[in-house]
Amino acid sequence: MYEFGYDLQPDPEVPQEIQQVARPATLVHHEGRSAQMKALTSQLKQLGSEYARELSSIIGGESLERVRASRGADVDALHTDIGVDVDRMTQLKAEHAKKGRSLHEYDRPTTPGAALIAEPPPCEGMSDSWVVYSPPYPGSFWSYEWDRSDEPDDPVLTRKLDRNNGQIGSSIHTRLSGADDDDFMNVDYYTAFKLWHQVRETGYLEAYLALRVTNLNYSHTASDEWGFSSFNLSHFTLPQLRILAPDEMWEIKSRVLYNYFEYSRKAFPFVEWFFPASDIHWFYFKSDQSYLAGSWVLLEAALQNVAWFVANDYSITTGSDVDLWLDRVAVRSVPREVIS
């Protein structure tokens, strides 16, 4: 399931021929994101199928059905009765978790340096070198895409995007009850504001996004249905800055707001920031490409919210509630040697 929305008001200062390429360039660019999403979905399907097939080869098909039919029984007694190779099964779970973790950070271009700025950055001084944008923003873009196996419910999705006041974000809620073999869910919700920026000086772009918190909450539950089951689940939320150059090529820079991965009996909260309401937090970006003075670029200040899981005989629920305000976007050009 894929849907999107595009809205960008005409700007009399931007050359018409540049404005005309904005929409097709945006849609083609985000088709690439959709292709990456489909690739991840295919990998999730394969991961679940491999686990179920290999588990069946360890336990045996008839024994596997017997175990499923006896939920709530003494698992250790079943191991002894059926003659399960417990060490081999434990190794299989570890291999399954390792493969799941390798999928966690797909499509993750990153920017080096500190992502979170504790103190107001230089642009707060409103020096002549910085151009600061605030709501209302002239444009927006959103898209969501999801896929699932037959057992999970459809995800419950909510968009939070208002270019007039700067609200940005999304919520994703998923539920899997009564899991069978190799069930999966994969959801990606992208929300963004668009704005034109004229480069003041030939050089590289530096930018800050100032995000103010209304609500930021993540949750997940996993209930084991019987002794040989497994799962992997993931959440992450990325503030992003995407730059459309005059040659219609995009540059993508990402930060990490939240990054969590969990599998059976072990969790990896790589980054968990729960900000107090109304706090403003600054995220810094710098370009790899140099832009010519006087040229126009289209900036896309975004939040990408992702949730996925793959489960074998587990019940799963996940929730990602991301409701922020893009308070300001500050941009300036600097020569290469100025950027540390």
C-alpha positions in Angstrom: 0.0 0.0 0.0 1.5 3.3 -1.1 0.1 6.9 -1.0 1.6 10.3 -1.2 0.7 14.0 -1.3 2.6 16.9 -2.9 2.0 20.7 -2.3 4.3 23.5 -3.3 3.1 27.1 -3.7 4.5 29.1 -6.7 7.3 31.5 -5.9 7.6 34.6 -8.1 11.3 35.0 -7.3 12.3 31.4 -8.5 12.8 31.0 -12.2 9.8 29.2 -13.8 11.9 26.5 -15.5 13.3 25.5 -12.1 10.0 25.4 -10.4 8.6 23.2 -13.1 11.0 20.4 -12.4 10.3 20.3 -8.7 7.3 18.0 -8.7 8.6 15.4 -11.2 12.0 15.4 -9.6 10.5 14.8 -6.2 8.3 12.0 -7.3 11.1 10.2 -9.1 13.3 10.7 -6.1 10.8 9.1 -3.8 10.2 6.2 -6.1 13.7 5.2 -5.2 12.7 5.2 -1.5 9.7 3.0 -2.4 12.1 0.5 -4.2 14.3 0.3 -1.1 11.2 -0.3 1.0 10.1 -3.2 -1.2 13.6 -4.6 -1.0 13.5 -4.6 2.8 10.0 -6.3 2.7 11.4 -9.0 0.5 14.3 -9.6 2.9 11.9 -9.8 5.8 9.8 -12.4 4.0 12.9 -14.4 3.3 14.1 -14.1 6.9 10.9 -15.5 8.4 10.6 -18.3 5.8 14.2 -19.4 6.4 13.7 -19.6 10.1 10.4 -21.6 9.8 12.0 -24.0 7.3 15.1 -24.6 9.3 13.2 -25.0 12.6 11.0 -27.6 11.0 14.1 -29.5 9.9 15.4 -29.6 13.5 12.1 -30.6 15.2 10.4 -32.4 12.4 7.1 -31.4 10.8 4.8 -33.7 12.9 6.6 -32.8 16.1 6.3 -29.1 15.2 2.5 -29.3 14.9 2.3 -31.3 18.2 4.2 -28.6 20.0 1.9 -25.9 18.6 -1.1 -27.8 19.7 0.2 -28.0 23.2 0.7 -24.4 24.1 1.0 -23.8 27.8 2.6 -27.2 28.3 6.0 -27.8 30.0 8.4 -26.8 27.2 11.4 -28.7 28.8 9.3 -31.9 29.0 8.3 -31.5 25.3 12.0 -31.1 24.4 12.8 -34.4 26.1 9.8 -36.2 24.8 10.3 -35.1 21.2 14.1 -35.4 21.3 14.9 -31.8 20.2 18.5 -30.8 19.6 18.3 -27.8 21.9 21.8 -26.6 21.1 21.1 -26.5 17.4 17.8 -24.7 18.0 19.6 -22.1 20.2 22.1 -21.6 17.5 19.4 -21.1 14.9 17.7 -18.4 17.0 21.1 -16.6 17.3 21.7 -16.7 13.6 18.1 -15.5 12.9 18.6 -12.6 15.3 21.9 -11.6 13.6 20.3 -11.6 10.2 17.5 -9.5 11.5 19.8 -7.0 13.0 21.6 -6.6 9.7 18.4 -5.3 8.2 17.8 -2.8 10.9 19.8 0.1 9.4 18.7 0.0 5.8 18.8 3.2 3.8 20.7 5.1 6.5 22.9 7.8 5.0 24.4 9.7 8.0 26.2 12.9 8.7 29.3 12.8 11.0 29.5 14.8 14.2 27.1 15.5 17.1 23.5 15.1 16.0 22.0 16.9 19.0 23.0 20.5 19.8 22.6 21.2 23.5 23.0 25.0 23.2 21.6 27.4 20.6 23.8 27.2 17.5 25.4 30.1 15.7 22.3 30.8 13.6 20.5 31.9 16.8 22.6 35.0 16.7 20.9 35.9 13.4 24.2 36.8 11.8 24.1 38.0 8.2 25.4 34.7 6.9 22.4 32.7 8.0 19.0 32.7 6.3 16.3 31.6 8.7 12.9 30.1 7.6 9.9 29.6 9.8 6.2 28.7 9.4 4.2 29.0 7.3 6.3 26.9 4.9 5.6 27.2 1.1 5.3 23.4 0.5 5.0 19.9 1.9 5.4 16.3 0.8 4.3 13.1 2.5 4.2 9.5 1.7 3.6 6.2 3.4 4.1 2.6 2.3 3.4 -0.6 4.1 3.3 -4.3 3.4 2.4 -7.3 5.6 1.8 -11.0 5.6 -1.7 -12.4 6.0 -1.9 -12.6 9.9 -1.1 -9.0 11.1 -3.8 -6.3 11.1 -3.5 -3.4 8.8 -1.4 -0.7 10.4 -3.1 2.3 11.9 -1.5 5.4 10.5 -1.9 9.1 11.3 -0.2 12.0 9.6 0.8 15.2 11.5 1.7 17.7 8.8 0.6 21.4 8.7 2.8 23.8 6.7 1.0 26.8 8.2 2.2 26.1 11.8 5.1 23.7 11.2 3.6 20.6 12.8 5.4 17.5 11.4 5.5 13.8 12.2 3.3 10.6 12.1 2.1 7.7 14.2 2.4 4.1 13.3 0.6 1.4 15.3 0.8 -2.3 14.4 -0.7 -5.5 15.8 -0.1 -9.2 15.3 -2.2 -11.6 17.3 -2.0 -15.4 17.0 1.1 -15.5 14.8 1.8 -18.4 12.5 5.1 -19.0 10.6 7.1 -16.2 9.0 4.7 -13.3 9.6 6.0 -9.8 8.9 5.0 -6.1 8.9 6.9 -3.2 7.3 5.8 0.4 7.5 7.5 3.7 6.4 5.9 7.1 6.9 7.7 10.2 5.6 6.6 13.8 6.2 8.4 16.9 5.0 8.3 20.6 4.4 9.6 22.1 1.1 11.1 25.6 0.7 13.2 27.3 -1.9 16.6 28.7 -0.9 18.9 30.9 -3.0 22.5 30.2 -2.4 24.3 33.4 -1.2 27.9 32.4 -1.7 29.5 29.6 -3.7 30.3 26.8 -1.3 28.9 24.1 0.8 25.6 24.3 2.6 25.3 24.2 6.4 21.8 23.8 8.0 20.1 23.5 11.3 16.6 22.1 11.9 15.0 23.2 15.1 12.4 20.6 16.2 10.1 21.3 19.1 8.4 18.4 20.9 4.7 18.0 21.3 4.7 14.2 21.8 7.4 11.6 21.3 6.5 8.1 22.4 7.5 4.5 21.3 6.1 1.2 22.6 6.3 -2.5 21.8 5.2 -5.8 23.3 6.1 -9.3 22.3 4.3 -12.4 23.7 5.8 -15.8 23.1 3.2 -18.3 22.1 5.3 -21.5 22.5 8.9 -22.5 23.3 10.5 -22.5 19.8 9.2 -19.1 18.6 11.2 -16.1 17.6 10.9 -12.4 16.5 12.8 -9.3 15.4 11.3 -5.8 15.7 12.6 -2.4 14.8 11.7 1.3 15.2 13.7 4.3 14.0 13.0 7.9 13.3 15.3 10.1 11.2 15.3 13.9 10.8 16.5 14.5 7.3 17.6 17.3 5.0 17.2 16.6 1.3 18.6 19.1 -1.3 17.5 19.3 -4.9 20.3 20.9 -6.9 19.8 22.8 -10.2 21.0 19.7 -12.1 18.0 17.8 -10.6 20.3 15.6 -8.5 19.3 15.1 -4.8 21.6 15.1 -1.8 20.4 13.3 1.3 21.6 13.9 4.9 20.2 12.1 7.9 20.3 12.2 11.7 19.0 9.8 14.3 16.2 10.8 16.6 15.3 7.3 17.8 16.8 3.9 17.0 15.7 0.6 18.6 16.0 -3.0 17.7 14.8 -6.1 19.7 14.8 -9.8 19.3 13.8 -12.7 21.6 15.1 -11.9 25.0 17.5 -9.1 24.0 17.0 -5.4 23.2 19.3 -2.9 21.5 18.2 0.7 22.3 20.9 2.4 20.2 19.4 5.9 20.6 16.5 6.6 22.9 15.8 10.3 23.5 12.6 11.1 25.2 12.4 14.9 25.2 10.3 17.0 27.5 7.3 18.7 25.9 8.0 22.1 24.3 11.8 21.6 24.3 13.5 22.7 21.1 16.4 20.5 19.8 18.7 21.4 17.0 19.9 19.0 14.4 22.9 19.9 12.3 23.5 19.0 8.6 26.2 19.9 6.1 26.3 19.1 2.4 29.0 17.1 0.5 28.3 19.1 -2.7 29.2 22.7 -3.5 26.5 25.0 -4.8 27.0 28.1 -6.9 26.2 31.6 -5.6 22.8 32.8 -7.0 21.5 29.3 -7.8 18.2 28.0 -6.4 17.9 24.8 -4.4 14.8 23.1 -3.1 15.2 22.0 0.5 13.1 19.2 2.0 13.2 19.2 5.8 11.7 15.8 6.8 11.0 13.1 9.4 11.2 9.5 8.3 9.4 7.1 10.7 9.9 3.4 10.3 8.6 0.3 12.1 8.9 -3.3 11.1 8.8 -6.8 12.6 9.1 -10.4 11.6 7.7 -13.1 13.9 7.3 -16.8 14.1 4.6 -17.8 16.7 4.8 -14.5 18.6 2.1 -11.9 19.2 3.5 -8.4 18.6 2.3 -4.8 19.0 4.3 -1.7 18.2 3.5 2.0 18.5 5.5 5.0 17.2 4.0 8.4 18.0 6.0 11.3 16.6 4.4 14.7 16.9 6.9 17.6 16.5 7.0 21.2 15.3 9.6 22.4 12.8 10.2 25.7 14.5 13.0 27.0 12.2 15.3 26.0 9.3 18.5 27.9 9.2 20.8 27.7 6.2 24.1 29.3 5.1 26.9 28.8 2.5 30.5 28.5 3.6 33.7 27.7 1.6 35.0 24.2 2.0 38.0 25.2 4.2 35.7 26.8 6.8 33.8 23.5 7.5 35.7 21.4 10.1 
